[in-house]
Amino acid sequence: LVELVKDQFVIEDILKEGVTGSDLGLVNMAFAATALARERMQTTKDAVLNAKTVFGYGLPESFDKVKDPEAKSMIEQGNFFNLAQRILKEYDAGEFPTPNNEDPMAAFQDAIGEEMDKTTPCAFTQNYQAHMKTMAKEMGVKGKNLFHPVRLALTGEMSGQDVTKQLSLLALATAENSVIDASKAKIVPFEERMERLRSFCETIPAEFREPATKAKGEKDGMGKKSAAGSGSDNVTSKESGTSTTGSVTKDPKDDYEGPPITALDIRVGKITKVWEHPEADKLYCEEIDVGEGEPRTVASGLRPYLKPEDMEGRLVLVLCNLKERKMVGFPSHGMVLCASNADHSDVRLVNPPIDAKIGERVTVPDFDFEGDEGAPFAENKIGKKKVFEKLAPHLVTSKYGVPEFLGRPFMTSAGVCTSPIPEGTVS
């Protein structure tokens, strides 16, 4: 694919004068762009268009110019301001993790070494992941309340691929010996992003600079319930010393009465082999490594939607605690999770982050996946109690294609899972 993507860089006319197809810099750029976009790309042009999006920075100049309702709502919840301030403070002090300018390709080495199972993240990726864990612990935020604000602050977008790879691609494009013409590609360097972020934060209204109160009637530090709904829209928390304006958005988890999401044993797998079922027109047969030593055999009705090359070698999510059954004679032990649009005319694989570990269990924020209570149900119970069928109506994708349960994203140790299908269903 790299040779074809190199051609697309030429067609898009964002290269410096004199750059040729044999330049090592263009080879590296094409490889990095392909590695970043491959989970979503349908054509080689998509890799370059995605790179151009990564080069830019979509954060508006002021809060009142935020047009995306989801981004605006997220900022209004109050976590964005404090997280952005911390990023800026650490950036000014030289403490925020950034790519190694001497080797920005390091973040893409996992793609080179996949066939040899050399998937250990580079030093920058490891530092960034450790930094996010520290921020989560010290600031008391996690899940999408952490990842969405940080992603918007660093990339100017609410969704996209792995942040460390996006920043590494930006570093590659802004290096002194880069093959990319900064003006033609409309690159916004990291330093300029931080200044834009600083200016943007100054325009955020005071009422959105602290997290909103968690729930109506929450007890304050005096042991008394706060006066929510007392004739004023202003709710004050004595415990935090902050005030917010407006009603608190109702959490869908509060009214949920179905089986726990922890009942499902969803794991990261890698499809190692795909072939057409000889007796079923709609089925593929797959061997999938889910970290068990031996690959699982799984049958999926994806032939009307995907080609074998769209699947083989891909990281996927597999529902593992389903009882093995024969599908037109083929033993299938699990289900590959996909996202689909409303009329089921477009079906795509759900994508774990490229740095996710094969065999790791997918989690959902605000649900305890540890201990006995978080253990997945036995295979027989999943079938007899129709657990998945009861959970299915609540498994959806957001407007950005993020698979969610009750508004909370599917998570791995490497970050949030994604899909190319916005506002769809997951099954």
Steps between C-alpha positions, in 0.01 A plus 500: 500500500786740572588547132138587420475739795818675381322567171205648688730744681617619160141531372392699806787744429623545857865405443795738488645586162753247377377207710505176300349160555837355598553743790522311830302779667204434271525126559488559877214749469296263283566209735405702809184638337397150391569348843292774665200479268492132408227406749261738324633552148299370208728644228864610495384860468339468844845468659608838362170673574522369856857629525386846390240497777770401750724783378226754572354612831126545517466671837318834440651827615237547770237308694208682337614373160483132591246356255522132591225443762679200652825694539315794650312276741824332604667836570196616697537199730808669641781246468646646180620827652692342787652228284603756237657719769701206627618413148607861443680520833687177432577605143647830622714309752611247239328219691223396258593193290572581134643287216873452467590751228807293417283196423131586445459168313545311829126514572435306178751221559224271630353498149838393359544225756147360513582179316779439752272585794721798586218717625666662803412872489784747451635710788283800407181291492584337833577840658175645366291209627663518843442876504130455426469254789667750732268779383196277549604413854605849610207684339232243577382453141492191281353355184352745255513778763877478464563383143253726317626828656866401454441396138323827422777702666782324313345427160208742472266205428259300716582171330774340296780249517757447773617839633865399529510400134323821397757708689781291352369554147485873575860490627605320181326766289654794688856365519770709335552237230127438447371434148170675577444862400361654819310773315336271245406243764382770745704350781447634852817411698471381858643826637232702319231261624600569858472876445160458335390280788617763748300772323196276470499423873488871579162520323336214694232648732573474872207265563660238272842505663413246771322162474125511542344347812460127454139454598195675630478482877866405543612547858732790569792521744262595786309171462191679364345471158574789266209721407438381145174613350444767767374760258839587351691347209827558683617191691776551756715224646634593843738206481680624192441869538388527139173580328349392172209624299220292347355158564713188521470262204331178607727198497345207307670267748265624773196339336666191355362174640642239263789256544844651576735575212762306698306184410659515154854376450607727212866461413748641250579245232699483179360328192782277376314316223180557298332286238157469342267239645467237227130441567367841612497803269497758779752347741871542549697250708772655714780403734541766768774533759344617828803421714407144589792315343288347226292716263123487519291410197219747439244529221376848405229603255713774348548388140239748367688788663874429520773337294741248655785751471292746707511251787818295497766642729258743665451557871135451592273464801375148569215402731662192649251357750256361247446125489658333199250408231507364148426748223429298186735238637778739605577522876467865605612602850442874538374801308691781329345833599404735219329836467217548252282785380123521549395289202791257536626583152845599630678270745858556619733350760530670837864605540701474820799738516798373303702475824236291681625168635370179345286319756435798728145551619306804382359712782246779536554799734295516821453121507715277721663226294720380788431225754219246506225754428675612182561148371328413170203265505544135409428407138184306588359792699561745215286284272227386739439845647528670158748742656642637177152552354407711805820704483494546122258798485746695716808418289526787254752730335520873566486767229876449474476122460616417853336177627323572828286351775272752675708787363831351617767390249648154449852526644829310481831566672602694187189722491156522344369262233361648178300420188425673168124488567352804681176467697471131425458177694756248621442127467 
